[in-house]
Amino acid sequence: MVKPSGIAVALMLLVGCDAPRKERVVVAFPTDWSAEGEYRNCYLNGPGHLYGFDPGPGRADLPKLDCDRFVKGEIIHYTPQSQMFLMDVAFKGHLALTQETIWICRRSKDSLECGESNLP
């Protein structure tokens, strides 16, 4: 059996970290997010997490991605069910569903791509 060198292991880890991970989530989608390529801060909570929005019936076991939390002039914004969608979102970075994490997400034509935020 051949053991990989330390450099080979490091390269495998780096390559694995660069690949986005798709996760099916309920997204609170802002009505004014119409421009393709526009970035937003979004807040990810794991399934069953009490913080965030109500994902609606039959969706409590899915992660929630709140991209509609803050609206100008409102401290906490309520997103109507008509603006919540089930989507496969590409996450690039460490995906932790046990606590709320902040992501910077970019809208493309039919999808969202999110990268880790350096915000606390």
C-alpha positions, 0 to 999 in steps of 0.5 A: 500500500502506498501512503500519500505524502504530506504535499499530496494530502494538502493538495487533495484538501485544497482541491476538495475545498474549492468545489462548491457544495449544492444544498437544497434550501428554502430561500427567502428571496427579496422582491427587489433582487432583480439584477443578475450578478448582484450580491446580497448578504444572506443568513443560513440556518440549519433545519429545525433552527428556531432563528430566522423565518418560518419556511412554511408547512412541510419545509421545517426539515430543510435549511433556511437561507434568509436573503431578505432579512434587512430592508431599508427602513426596517430592522427585521423584515417579514418575508411573505410565503410567496417570496420563499422558494425551494432551491438548490444553492451552491455553497463554497466554503465551510457549510455549518448548519448547527449555527447561523452563518453569514454568506455573500450570495450572487444571483444568476439567472436560475440559481444562487451561488454563495461564498463564506463571509468574513463577517462575525 
